Amino acid sequence: MSKTTSSAGLALIKSFEGLCLTAAKCAAGVWTIGYGHTGTYNGKAVCSGMTITKAAAETLLASDLTGYESAVNSYVTVDLTQNQFDALVSFAFNCGKSALKGSTLLKKLNSWDYSGAAEQFLTWNKITVGGVKQESAGLTRRRKAERELFLTGSTSTTTTTTTEEGHDMDTLRNGDTGQQVTVLQKLLNQLGASLSEDGIFGSKTEAAVEQYQTDNGLSVDGICGPKTWGGILAVQ
């Protein structure tokens, strides 16, 4: 059965793409708007001075994702966990469907070499500037995050919550580690925190969660549960 991107995968993509309500050029010099949308918007090429609402950005992202989800569902011929699927959609969203289709990553994956495929994420960390390929720190961080997500098992020692807030993120607390912690740290930083995005839920991350809860009238316990996740994801 065809898969779609989970809330965790969507949060990962949003955290790396960022929300841009006024068109801007990405590191590769391509005009983007919303959550990394390129090409056209309302029949016009994305260009300088173009603006968009957050609601429209969400609609564009949902529309864009369907094509990448279809590509992953079509190109991959072996079984995938939800995390593996989400990592591949994030990769394709950033690098392109044709890049995924012709990649060694896909060839290894379709040969049941999951560990070899995971290592291939790390090779896609370069951009072309002035006709010269060079490593990008931002892409290196994204590829490492996608690789980690790809290698993360489908089960967790933490509690996964699917609630009226509309997400299935894990409940996170001091001492937890992993990709969802990194996503939480990135989203908190976008809201004004200054955290190391290291995937380790320590005292500073706990304090940032407590500050967010205080600022938004939530129970202050430093635990990122359903209501705290729901609020953080709603403003992205």
C-alpha positions, 0 to 999 in steps of 0.5 A: 500500500502506498505511504504518505509522509508522517507528521514527524517527516513533515516536521523534519522537512519544514525544519530544514526548508524553513518558512519564507513568506517573501521569495528569496534565493536559496544557497544554489541561487534558485528563487523559492517561496513558502517551504522551499517551493520553486517553479510557479505560484498562481501562474507566475514564476517565483521571483523577487518581491513575490509574497505568500500567506502561511496558509497558502504555503501550507497548501503548496507544501501539501501539493508539492509533497504528493509528487515526491511521495508518489515518486518514492512509492513508485521507485522503491521496490522493497519494503520500507518503514515509515521512517525510511519512507519519510527520509526518502521523501525529504531527500527527494524534496530537496534533491529532486525526483530525478536525482533519487531515480538515478541514484546509487542510493536507490540502486542499493536500496532496491537490492535490499542493501539498506545499510549501503543505501543509508550511507549514500545519503551523506554523498549528496551534500554539495551545491554548485556555485559559479560552476564549481561543486562545493560542500554545503554545511546545511546540506551535510546537516540535512543528509545526516538527519535523513540518514539517522531517520532512515536508520531509526527503527519503527519502534521507540522506547518513548510514547508515540501520540496521535491526538486531536492536535493532529500529529504523531510525534513522540513524547520527549523529555530530558534524557531522550535522544534522536532525530525527533529531538533534533527537529524539536531543537530546530523548531524551538530555535526558529521560535527564538531559542539558542540550542545546539541541534544535536539530538540530545534532550538535555537541561537547555532543551528542557529549559527552552520547552519550559519557556515555550510552555510558560509563554503559551499558557501550558502546564510547565513540566519541560516535557514535550507532549501532545499539547506542547508539540501541537502548539510548536508545530502549529506555528511553523 
